[in-house]
């Protein structure tokens, strides 16, 4: 795929999002994927953002749902990503994944496999030190660290309730999980 082909595809994805408000569009494993954004999803993002932002040094900024093309078959739009503030100030709809210093995804019923299996391999392959999964379906957070070529080598699962602290290259980042929503209708996995 040429650069102009990628630009054209990205332009088409942007049009899809405009045509279907309330959906986030990504390319995952060569397929265009549209996820509806539900209230618990949005509330989780908002609460995590409001806690993380004041903890970041001025040279870092949070972004949400902007494109990070990893290759022709994978263009992710993370729920939360920390990138240099200078890059964020460019106000683009697409950035290099090499800019991501910290990334978080919020699990929805249709994103379980992508968030737990596909994205960790890609995020780790780019050396992103910390990947945080916030799961309102299970009522827990999963922290992944120590990236390697096959994925993350460190993993902890913490039930919602206590404060969660991630020791990242950005410093210690803390999120109070007691206020994160849990979907009471979700079919809980074991």
Buried (B, 14 or more C-beta within 10 A) or exposed (E): EEEEEBEEBBEEBBEEBEEEEEEBBBBBEEEEBBBEBBEBBBBBBEBBBEBBEEBBEEEBBBBBBBBBBBEEEBBBBBBBBBBBBEBBEEEEEBBEBEBBBBBBBBBBBEBBEBBBEBBBBBBBBBEBBBBBBBBBBBBBBBBBBEBEEEBBEEBEEBEBEEEBEBEBEBEEBEBBBEEBBBBEEBEEEE
